[in-house]
Amino acid sequence: MRKLSFSKDGKFKIVQFTDTHYGELEAHGDGGTPEEKARYIAIKRDGVLATMHRVLDAEKPDLVILTGDHAWRNLVAPMINREIPWAVVMGNHDYEA
């Protein structure tokens, strides 16, 4: 992982992803069959990760902060793959996980 440092123009860009609810999707299904609920969860999770990828590619941050999502362990791969430093700030419900 690279060291935190300012860019040549003196800037340091931070991206924050907060309350993605990635770890809570099972509780928010629309009912239906187990297969329908699993499809709903997969689509929502893919959407969260796709959004993260788009933001990271567009912004090219120096640091990413994840806040308010107890499923943060499932969300760090995009930063690890890009070798972007990241940190987690626990939210008010993270003790529940």
Residue, then its C-alpha position, 0 to 999 in steps of 0.5 A: m500500500r502506498k504512503l499518504s502524501f499530497s499530489k504534486d499540485g498540493k492536493f489530497k483527495i478523500v472519497q467517503f462511502t457512507d451508509t451503503h447498507y451493504g450488510e443489511l440487504e437481507a432485511h430489506g427484500d421485497g418478500g417473494t420466493p427465496e430465489e427472488k429475494a436472493r436476486y434482489i440482494a445480488i442486484k442491490r449489492d452489485g449496484v453498490l460495488a458498481t457505484m464504488h468502482r465508478v466513483l473510484d475510477a472518476e475521482k482517483p482519490d488519495l484515501v477512501i473512508l468507509t463510514g457507517d456500514h458494519a459490512w465494511r470487510n466486504l467493501v474494501a476489495p475495490m480499494i485494495n485492487r487499486e492500491i488506494p489507502w483506506a480507513v473505516v470509521m465505525g457507525n452507531h450500529d456497527y457494534e451489532a455485527 
